[in-house]
Amino acid sequence: MAKYELLSAIKPNLDNDEADKVVTKIEETVQNLGGSIIDTEKMGRKKTAYDVQGYRDSYFVVQKLNLPEDKVVDFKRQLRLNENILRTIFTKVKKA
């Protein structure tokens, strides 16, 4: 298993409970693919530098996770299918 970091920008028109449900859905997806969540940091609603799908701000969440390397493509596909996620940055964490 490899360590990854995921930054998600969630639609700002969702209230906090609905945004938490999106985060929970991401966590469930990771677990269903055989991975685990190490840490979740909810950064809250912040302005973006430019419009993202017509929105000027987003609800940002950073998650550190373990995921089998052969499941990364499936995980990215699941993220794209979630209509409440505007944008993601998914990076592999290199060992120090």
N, CA, C and O atoms as a Tinker XYZ file with bonds, in Angstrom:
   384  protein
     1  N      0.835000   -1.184000    0.000000    73     2
     2  CA     0.000000    0.000000    0.000000    64     1     3
     3  C      0.878000    1.245000    0.000000    63     2     4     5
     4  O      1.939000    1.284000    0.622000    81     3
     5  N      0.416000    2.230000   -0.696000    73     3     6
     6  CA     1.136000    3.499000   -0.778000    64     5     7
     7  C      0.337000    4.581000   -0.059000    63     6     8     9
     8  O     -0.879000    4.470000    0.101000    81     7
     9  N      1.041000    5.633000    0.373000    73     7    10
    10  CA     0.391000    6.759000    1.039000    64     9    11
    11  C      0.103000    7.837000    0.009000    63    10    12    13
    12  O      0.919000    8.116000   -0.868000    81    11
    13  N     -1.082000    8.442000    0.133000    73    11    14
    14  CA    -1.509000    9.489000   -0.787000    64    13    15
    15  C     -2.109000   10.635000    0.009000    63    14    16    17
    16  O     -2.483000   10.480000    1.172000    81    15
    17  N     -2.194000   11.790000   -0.643000    73    15    18
    18  CA    -2.860000   12.946000   -0.071000    64    17    19
    19  C     -3.874000   13.439000   -1.102000    63    18    20    21
    20  O     -3.565000   13.574000   -2.286000    81    19
    21  N     -5.073000   13.702000   -0.629000    73    19    22
    22  CA    -6.167000   14.143000   -1.495000    64    21    23
    23  C     -6.691000   15.483000   -1.016000    63    22    24    25
    24  O     -7.096000   15.620000    0.139000    81    23
    25  N     -6.684000   16.474000   -1.903000    73    23    26
    26  CA    -7.313000   17.764000   -1.636000    64    25    27
    27  C     -8.571000   17.819000   -2.483000    63    26    28    29
    28  O     -8.508000   17.706000   -3.707000    81    27
    29  N     -9.708000   17.990000   -1.836000    73    27    30
    30  CA   -10.995000   18.029000   -2.542000    64    29    31
    31  C    -11.637000   19.395000   -2.369000    63    30    32    33
    32  O    -11.658000   19.949000   -1.270000    81    31
    33  N    -12.159000   19.930000   -3.461000    73    31    34
    34  CA   -12.951000   21.156000   -3.435000    64    33    35
    35  C    -14.404000   20.741000   -3.659000    63    34    36    37
    36  O    -14.768000   20.244000   -4.724000    81    35
    37  N    -15.219000   20.955000   -2.638000    73    35    38
    38  CA   -16.620000   20.525000   -2.661000    64    37    39
    39  C    -17.500000   21.742000   -2.931000    63    38    40    41
    40  O    -17.165000   22.857000   -2.530000    81    39
    41  N    -18.618000   21.527000   -3.607000    73    39    42
    42  CA   -19.525000   22.628000   -3.962000    64    41    43
    43  C    -19.880000   23.466000   -2.739000    63    42    44    45
    44  O    -20.203000   22.915000   -1.686000    81    43
    45  N    -19.825000   24.787000   -2.864000    73    43    46
    46  CA   -20.098000   25.656000   -1.720000    64    45    47
    47  C    -21.579000   25.808000   -1.394000    63    46    48    49
    48  O    -21.924000   26.295000   -0.318000    81    47
    49  N    -22.454000   25.399000   -2.302000    73    47    50
    50  CA   -23.882000   25.564000   -2.031000    64    49    51
    51  C    -24.437000   24.466000   -1.121000    63    50    52    53
    52  O    -25.625000   24.475000   -0.797000    81    51
    53  N    -23.588000   23.521000   -0.706000    73    51    54
    54  CA   -23.996000   22.499000    0.248000    64    53    55
    55  C    -23.820000   23.027000    1.662000    63    54    56    57
    56  O    -22.876000   23.768000    1.936000    81    55
    57  N    -24.732000   22.647000    2.571000    73    55    58
    58  CA   -24.507000   23.040000    3.964000    64    57    59
    59  C    -23.475000   22.101000    4.593000    63    58    60    61
    60  O    -23.052000   21.135000    3.957000    81    59
    61  N    -23.071000   22.370000    5.820000    73    59    62
    62  CA   -22.002000   21.608000    6.455000    64    61    63
    63  C    -22.321000   20.121000    6.570000    63    62    64    65
    64  O    -21.437000   19.283000    6.393000    81    63
    65  N    -23.576000   19.788000    6.863000    73    63    66
    66  CA   -23.958000   18.372000    6.980000    64    65    67
    67  C    -23.816000   17.651000    5.653000    63    66    68    69
    68  O    -23.327000   16.523000    5.604000    81    67
    69  N    -24.240000   18.296000    4.577000    73    67    70
    70  CA   -24.134000   17.671000    3.252000    64    69    71
    71  C    -22.670000   17.547000    2.828000    63    70    72    73
    72  O    -22.292000   16.554000    2.205000    81    71
    73  N    -21.846000   18.539000    3.156000    73    71    74
    74  CA   -20.414000   18.464000    2.852000    64    73    75
    75  C    -19.776000   17.327000    3.638000    63    74    76    77
    76  O    -18.917000   16.618000    3.114000    81    75
    77  N    -20.189000   17.146000    4.894000    73    75    78
    78  CA   -19.680000   16.027000    5.695000    64    77    79
    79  C    -20.077000   14.689000    5.088000    63    78    80    81
    80  O    -19.313000   13.726000    5.162000    81    79
    81  N    -21.255000   14.618000    4.493000    73    79    82
    82  CA   -21.687000   13.378000    3.829000    64    81    83
    83  C    -20.806000   13.071000    2.620000    63    82    84    85
    84  O    -20.517000   11.907000    2.344000    81    83
    85  N    -20.379000   14.102000    1.903000    73    83    86
    86  CA   -19.475000   13.909000    0.767000    64    85    87
    87  C    -18.134000   13.366000    1.258000    63    86    88    89
    88  O    -17.564000   12.459000    0.653000    81    87
    89  N    -17.637000   13.930000    2.363000    73    87    90
    90  CA   -16.374000   13.462000    2.943000    64    89    91
    91  C    -16.514000   12.009000    3.398000    63    90    92    93
    92  O    -15.613000   11.199000    3.177000    81    91
    93  N    -17.631000   11.681000    4.028000    73    91    94
    94  CA   -17.887000   10.305000    4.473000    64    93    95
    95  C    -17.949000    9.358000    3.286000    63    94    96    97
    96  O    -17.460000    8.231000    3.367000    81    95
    97  N    -18.540000    9.797000    2.196000    73    95    98
    98  CA   -18.626000    8.973000    0.985000    64    97    99
    99  C    -17.224000    8.683000    0.429000    63    98   100   101
   100  O    -16.954000    7.569000   -0.021000    81    99
   101  N    -16.338000    9.681000    0.462000    73    99   102
   102  CA   -14.956000    9.474000    0.020000    64   101   103
   103  C    -14.279000    8.439000    0.910000    63   102   104   105
   104  O    -13.590000    7.546000    0.418000    81   103
   105  N    -14.477000    8.562000    2.225000    73   103   106
   106  CA   -13.874000    7.619000    3.165000    64   105   107
   107  C    -14.384000    6.200000    2.931000    63   106   108   109
   108  O    -13.609000    5.245000    2.982000    81   107
   109  N    -15.690000    6.057000    2.674000    73   107   110
   110  CA   -16.265000    4.738000    2.399000    64   109   111
   111  C    -15.698000    4.151000    1.113000    63   110   112   113
   112  O    -15.444000    2.949000    1.036000    81   111
   113  N    -15.502000    4.989000    0.110000    73   111   114
   114  CA   -14.931000    4.527000   -1.153000    64   113   115
   115  C    -13.520000    3.993000   -0.946000    63   114   116   117
   116  O    -13.162000    2.947000   -1.487000    81   115
   117  N    -12.718000    4.710000   -0.162000    73   115   118
   118  CA   -11.349000    4.259000    0.136000    64   117   119
   119  C    -11.384000    2.911000    0.836000    63   118   120   121
   120  O    -10.624000    2.009000    0.487000    81   119
   121  N    -12.260000    2.769000    1.821000    73   119   122
   122  CA   -12.350000    1.514000    2.572000    64   121   123
   123  C    -12.845000    0.374000    1.695000    63   122   124   125
   124  O    -12.373000   -0.754000    1.832000    81   123
   125  N    -13.777000    0.644000    0.806000    73   123   126
   126  CA   -14.283000   -0.398000   -0.103000    64   125   127
   127  C    -13.216000   -0.870000   -1.078000    63   126   128   129
   128  O    -13.263000   -2.005000   -1.551000    81   127
   129  N    -12.253000   -0.003000   -1.381000    73   127   130
   130  CA   -11.162000   -0.366000   -2.285000    64   129   131
   131  C     -9.980000   -0.993000   -1.554000    63   130   132   133
   132  O     -8.945000   -1.262000   -2.163000    81   131
   133  N    -10.129000   -1.226000   -0.250000    73   131   134
   134  CA    -9.079000   -1.889000    0.513000    64   133   135
   135  C     -8.077000   -0.941000    1.147000    63   134   136   137
   136  O     -7.015000   -1.375000    1.594000    81   135
   137  N     -8.392000    0.326000    1.193000    73   135   138
   138  CA    -7.489000    1.307000    1.769000    64   137   139
   139  C     -7.957000    1.760000    3.135000    63   138   140   141
   140  O     -8.902000    1.203000    3.694000    81   139
   141  N     -7.295000    2.772000    3.673000    73   139   142
   142  CA    -7.677000    3.336000    4.965000    64   141   143
   143  C     -7.361000    4.827000    4.994000    63   142   144   145
   144  O     -6.442000    5.299000    4.324000    81   143
   145  N     -8.137000    5.549000    5.778000    73   143   146
   146  CA    -7.940000    6.983000    5.958000    64   145   147
   147  C     -7.032000    7.185000    7.166000    63   146   148   149
   148  O     -7.307000    6.665000    8.248000    81   147
   149  N     -5.961000    7.933000    6.985000    73   147   150
   150  CA    -5.030000    8.226000    8.079000    64   149   151
   151  C     -5.489000    9.471000    8.824000    63   150   152   153
   152  O     -5.531000    9.480000   10.055000    81   151
   153  N     -5.835000   10.527000    8.083000    73   151   154
   154  CA    -6.186000   11.805000    8.690000    64   153   155
   155  C     -7.108000   12.577000    7.756000    63   154   156   157
   156  O     -6.966000   12.511000    6.535000    81   155
   157  N     -8.047000   13.303000    8.336000    73   155   158
   158  CA    -8.933000   14.179000    7.570000    64   157   159
   159  C     -8.895000   15.561000    8.193000    63   158   160   161
   160  O     -9.149000   15.722000    9.387000    81   159
   161  N     -8.575000   16.561000    7.376000    73   159   162
   162  CA    -8.540000   17.948000    7.836000    64   161   163
   163  C     -9.551000   18.754000    7.032000    63   162   164   165
   164  O     -9.383000   18.965000    5.831000    81   163
   165  N    -10.597000   19.198000    7.710000    73   163   166
   166  CA   -11.615000   20.017000    7.058000    64   165   167
   167  C    -11.192000   21.468000    7.187000    63   166   168   169
   168  O    -11.168000   22.031000    8.282000    81   167
   169  N    -10.859000   22.064000    6.052000    73   167   170
   170  CA   -10.348000   23.431000    6.045000    64   169   171
   171  C    -11.467000   24.462000    5.994000    63   170   172   173
   172  O    -11.237000   25.644000    6.250000    81   171
   173  N    -12.669000   24.023000    5.667000    73   171   174
   174  CA   -13.803000   24.931000    5.625000    64   173   175
   175  C    -13.965000   25.591000    4.265000    63   174   176   177
   176  O    -13.344000   25.201000    3.276000    81   175
   177  N    -14.814000   26.594000    4.253000    73   175   178
   178  CA   -15.134000   27.297000    3.005000    64   177   179
   179  C    -14.124000   28.411000    2.769000    63   178   180   181
   180  O    -13.889000   29.250000    3.639000    81   179
   181  N    -13.531000   28.406000    1.576000    73   179   182
   182  CA   -12.523000   29.404000    1.226000    64   181   183
   183  C    -12.743000   29.885000   -0.207000    63   182   184   185
   184  O    -13.314000   29.175000   -1.035000    81   183
   185  N    -12.281000   31.099000   -0.481000    73   183   186
   186  CA   -12.357000   31.641000   -1.836000    64   185   187
   187  C    -11.329000   30.955000   -2.722000    63   186   188   189
   188  O    -10.245000   30.586000   -2.271000    81   187
   189  N    -11.687000   30.793000   -3.982000    73   187   190
   190  CA   -10.757000   30.233000   -4.956000    64   189   191
   191  C    -10.126000   31.372000   -5.754000    63   190   192   193
   192  O    -10.656000   32.483000   -5.795000    81   191
   193  N     -9.006000   31.088000   -6.377000    73   191   194
   194  CA    -8.304000   32.114000   -7.146000    64   193   195
   195  C     -9.054000   32.463000   -8.430000    63   194   196   197
   196  O     -8.902000   33.560000   -8.968000    81   195
   197  N     -9.861000   31.524000   -8.914000    73   195   198
   198  CA   -10.626000   31.738000  -10.141000    64   197   199
   199  C    -11.881000   30.888000  -10.074000    63   198   200   201
   200  O    -12.009000   30.024000   -9.207000    81   199
   201  N    -12.809000   31.135000  -10.991000    73   199   202
   202  CA   -14.051000   30.365000  -11.017000    64   201   203
   203  C    -13.766000   28.898000  -11.316000    63   202   204   205
   204  O    -13.021000   28.571000  -12.240000    81   203
   205  N    -14.368000   28.030000  -10.525000    73   203   206
   206  CA   -14.286000   26.596000  -10.765000    64   205   207
   207  C    -15.717000   26.129000  -10.986000    63   206   208   209
   208  O    -16.515000   26.081000  -10.050000    81   207
   209  N    -16.033000   25.791000  -12.216000    73   207   210
   210  CA   -17.375000   25.383000  -12.616000    64   209   211
   211  C    -18.422000   26.417000  -12.191000    63   210   212   213
   212  O    -19.535000   26.061000  -11.802000    81   211
   213  N    -18.055000   27.696000  -12.268000    73   211   214
   214  CA   -18.982000   28.777000  -11.971000    64   213   215
   215  C    -19.037000   29.195000  -10.516000    63   214   216   217
   216  O    -19.803000   30.096000  -10.175000    81   215
   217  N    -18.258000   28.580000   -9.646000    73   215   218
   218  CA   -18.246000   28.916000   -8.222000    64   217   219
   219  C    -16.979000   29.709000   -7.888000    63   218   220   221
   220  O    -15.897000   29.409000   -8.393000    81   219
   221  N    -17.128000   30.730000   -7.025000    73   219   222
   222  CA   -15.980000   31.544000   -6.602000    64   221   223
   223  C    -15.373000   31.067000   -5.285000    63   222   224   225
   224  O    -14.301000   31.537000   -4.903000    81   223
   225  N    -16.031000   30.147000   -4.584000    73   223   226
   226  CA   -15.478000   29.578000   -3.363000    64   225   227
   227  C    -15.872000   28.107000   -3.282000    63   226   228   229
   228  O    -16.745000   27.639000   -4.014000    81   227
   229  N    -15.210000   27.390000   -2.376000    73   227   230
   230  CA   -15.447000   25.953000   -2.221000    64   229   231
   231  C    -15.205000   25.551000   -0.780000    63   230   232   233
   232  O    -14.572000   26.274000   -0.011000    81   231
   233  N    -15.719000   24.391000   -0.433000    73   231   234
   234  CA   -15.467000   23.784000    0.867000    64   233   235
   235  C    -14.299000   22.822000    0.670000    63   234   236   237
   236  O    -14.429000   21.839000   -0.058000    81   235
   237  N    -13.156000   23.092000    1.311000    73   235   238
   238  CA   -11.943000   22.315000    1.077000    64   237   239
   239  C    -11.704000   21.290000    2.182000    63   238   240   241
   240  O    -11.926000   21.556000    3.364000    81   239
   241  N    -11.240000   20.100000    1.759000    73   239   242
   242  CA   -10.925000   19.014000    2.680000    64   241   243
   243  C     -9.621000   18.366000    2.214000    63   242   244   245
   244  O     -9.453000   18.072000    1.031000    81   243
   245  N     -8.695000   18.146000    3.161000    73   243   246
   246  CA    -7.446000   17.437000    2.872000    64   245   247
   247  C     -7.495000   16.113000    3.617000    63   246   248   249
   248  O     -7.737000   16.072000    4.824000    81   247
   249  N     -7.261000   15.025000    2.881000    73   247   250
   250  CA    -7.266000   13.695000    3.483000    64   249   251
   251  C     -5.970000   12.976000    3.150000    63   250   252   253
   252  O     -5.506000   12.992000    2.011000    81   251
   253  N     -5.393000   12.344000    4.170000    73   251   254
   254  CA    -4.226000   11.486000    3.979000    64   253   255
   255  C     -4.729000   10.056000    4.068000    63   254   256   257
   256  O     -5.475000    9.707000    4.982000    81   255
   257  N     -4.313000    9.225000    3.107000    73   255   258
   258  CA    -4.864000    7.886000    3.045000    64   257   259
   259  C     -3.854000    6.874000    2.535000    63   258   260   261
   260  O     -2.879000    7.219000    1.868000    81   259
   261  N     -4.110000    5.620000    2.865000    73   259   262
   262  CA    -3.371000    4.488000    2.307000    64   261   263
   263  C     -4.288000    3.825000    1.298000    63   262   264   265
   264  O     -5.483000    3.665000    1.545000    81   263
   265  N     -3.726000    3.440000    0.162000    73   263   266
   266  CA    -4.529000    2.813000   -0.884000    64   265   267
   267  C     -3.635000    1.897000   -1.703000    63   266   268   269
   268  O     -2.511000    2.270000   -2.041000    81   267
   269  N     -4.127000    0.688000   -2.032000    73   267   270
   270  CA    -3.332000   -0.171000   -2.919000    64   269   271
   271  C     -3.120000    0.523000   -4.259000    63   270   272   273
   272  O     -4.034000    1.145000   -4.801000    81   271
   273  N     -1.909000    0.410000   -4.784000    73   271   274
   274  CA    -1.569000    1.132000   -6.013000    64   273   275
   275  C     -2.409000    0.704000   -7.209000    63   274   276   277
   276  O     -2.629000    1.500000   -8.122000    81   275
   277  N     -2.882000   -0.538000   -7.219000    73   275   278
   278  CA    -3.697000   -0.994000   -8.344000    64   277   279
   279  C     -5.146000   -0.495000   -8.275000    63   278   280   281
   280  O     -5.915000   -0.715000   -9.210000    81   279
   281  N     -5.523000    0.172000   -7.184000    73   279   282
   282  CA    -6.882000    0.696000   -7.026000    64   281   283
   283  C     -6.975000    2.201000   -7.265000    63   282   284   285
   284  O     -8.058000    2.776000   -7.157000    81   283
   285  N     -5.857000    2.843000   -7.587000    73   283   286
   286  CA    -5.828000    4.295000   -7.749000    64   285   287
   287  C     -6.733000    4.738000   -8.906000    63   286   288   289
   288  O     -7.469000    5.716000   -8.773000    81   287
   289  N     -6.684000    4.040000  -10.016000    73   287   290
   290  CA    -7.496000    4.412000  -11.175000    64   289   291
   291  C     -8.983000    4.328000  -10.831000    63   290   292   293
   292  O     -9.756000    5.208000  -11.207000    81   291
   293  N     -9.388000    3.268000  -10.113000    73   291   294
   294  CA   -10.784000    3.132000   -9.699000    64   293   295
   295  C    -11.192000    4.262000   -8.752000    63   294   296   297
   296  O    -12.296000    4.799000   -8.851000    81   295
   297  N    -10.289000    4.616000   -7.835000    73   295   298
   298  CA   -10.589000    5.674000   -6.873000    64   297   299
   299  C    -10.770000    7.018000   -7.577000    63   298   300   301
   300  O    -11.712000    7.752000   -7.280000    81   299
   301  N     -9.876000    7.339000   -8.503000    73   299   302
   302  CA    -9.990000    8.596000   -9.247000    64   301   303
   303  C    -11.287000    8.648000  -10.054000    63   302   304   305
   304  O    -11.917000    9.700000  -10.165000    81   303
   305  N    -11.677000    7.510000  -10.613000    73   303   306
   306  CA   -12.936000    7.452000  -11.376000    64   305   307
   307  C    -14.126000    7.729000  -10.459000    63   306   308   309
   308  O    -15.050000    8.446000  -10.843000    81   307
   309  N    -14.109000    7.166000   -9.254000    73   307   310
   310  CA   -15.189000    7.400000   -8.300000    64   309   311
   311  C    -15.266000    8.875000   -7.895000    63   310   312   313
   312  O    -16.356000    9.416000   -7.705000    81   311
   313  N    -14.113000    9.514000   -7.765000    73   311   314
   314  CA   -14.099000   10.943000   -7.431000    64   313   315
   315  C    -14.725000   11.768000   -8.544000    63   314   316   317
   316  O    -15.486000   12.699000   -8.281000    81   315
   317  N    -14.401000   11.423000   -9.798000    73   315   318
   318  CA   -14.959000   12.168000  -10.943000    64   317   319
   319  C    -16.468000   11.966000  -11.057000    63   318   320   321
   320  O    -17.171000   12.859000  -11.530000    81   319
   321  N    -16.974000   10.818000  -10.636000    73   319   322
   322  CA   -18.403000   10.535000  -10.740000    64   321   323
   323  C    -19.238000   11.268000   -9.686000    63   322   324   325
   324  O    -20.451000   11.407000   -9.843000    81   323
   325  N    -18.602000   11.729000   -8.630000    73   323   326
   326  CA   -19.322000   12.437000   -7.575000    64   325   327
   327  C    -19.565000   13.876000   -8.034000    63   326   328   329
   328  O    -18.623000   14.654000   -8.182000    81   327
   329  N    -20.815000   14.218000   -8.253000    73   327   330
   330  CA   -21.155000   15.536000   -8.801000    64   329   331
   331  C    -20.983000   16.677000   -7.803000    63   330   332   333
   332  O    -20.999000   17.841000   -8.203000    81   331
   333  N    -20.820000   16.373000   -6.515000    73   331   334
   334  CA   -20.631000   17.419000   -5.513000    64   333   335
   335  C    -19.173000   17.823000   -5.342000    63   334   336   337
   336  O    -18.878000   18.795000   -4.647000    81   335
   337  N    -18.257000   17.086000   -5.968000    73   335   338
   338  CA   -16.839000   17.425000   -5.903000    64   337   339
   339  C    -16.478000   18.212000   -7.158000    63   338   340   341
   340  O    -16.595000   17.709000   -8.276000    81   339
   341  N    -16.039000   19.451000   -6.959000    73   339   342
   342  CA   -15.701000   20.317000   -8.092000    64   341   343
   343  C    -14.338000   19.983000   -8.680000    63   342   344   345
   344  O    -14.187000   19.918000   -9.900000    81   343
   345  N    -13.337000   19.771000   -7.812000    73   343   346
   346  CA   -11.974000   19.566000   -8.269000    64   345   347
   347  C    -11.227000   18.788000   -7.207000    63   346   348   349
   348  O    -11.516000   18.917000   -6.018000    81   347
   349  N    -10.255000   17.968000   -7.635000    73   347   350
   350  CA    -9.413000   17.240000   -6.690000    64   349   351
   351  C     -7.953000   17.342000   -7.121000    63   350   352   353
   352  O     -7.639000   17.509000   -8.300000    81   351
   353  N     -7.080000   17.237000   -6.133000    73   351   354
   354  CA    -5.652000   17.074000   -6.376000    64   353   355
   355  C     -5.254000   15.830000   -5.590000    63   354   356   357
   356  O     -5.366000   15.795000   -4.365000    81   355
   357  N     -4.789000   14.811000   -6.307000    73   355   358
   358  CA    -4.462000   13.528000   -5.699000    64   357   359
   359  C     -2.976000   13.256000   -5.946000    63   358   360   361
   360  O     -2.552000   13.080000   -7.089000    81   359
   361  N     -2.189000   13.223000   -4.867000    73   359   362
   362  CA    -0.749000   13.048000   -5.020000    64   361   363
   363  C     -0.244000   11.918000   -4.133000    63   362   364   365
   364  O     -0.782000   11.651000   -3.059000    81   363
   365  N      0.810000   11.263000   -4.620000    73   363   366
   366  CA     1.457000   10.206000   -3.854000    64   365   367
   367  C      2.486000   10.864000   -2.935000    63   366   368   369
   368  O      3.251000   11.728000   -3.364000    81   367
   369  N      2.497000   10.448000   -1.674000    73   367   370
   370  CA     3.432000   10.987000   -0.701000    64   369   371
   371  C      4.699000   10.132000   -0.736000    63   370   372   373
   372  O      4.658000    8.923000   -0.509000    81   371
   373  N      5.821000   10.786000   -1.024000    73   371   374
   374  CA     7.093000   10.067000   -1.072000    64   373   375
   375  C      7.662000    9.916000    0.326000    63   374   376   377
   376  O      7.491000   10.788000    1.177000    81   375
   377  N      8.328000    8.819000    0.550000    73   375   378
   378  CA     8.943000    8.586000    1.852000    64   377   379
   379  C     10.156000    9.478000    2.024000    63   378   380   381
   380  O     10.916000    9.702000    1.082000    81   379
   381  N     10.332000    9.987000    3.239000    73   379   382
   382  CA    11.458000   10.895000    3.511000    64   381   383
   383  C     12.727000   10.131000    3.767000    63   382   384
   384  O     13.772000   10.734000    4.012000    81   383
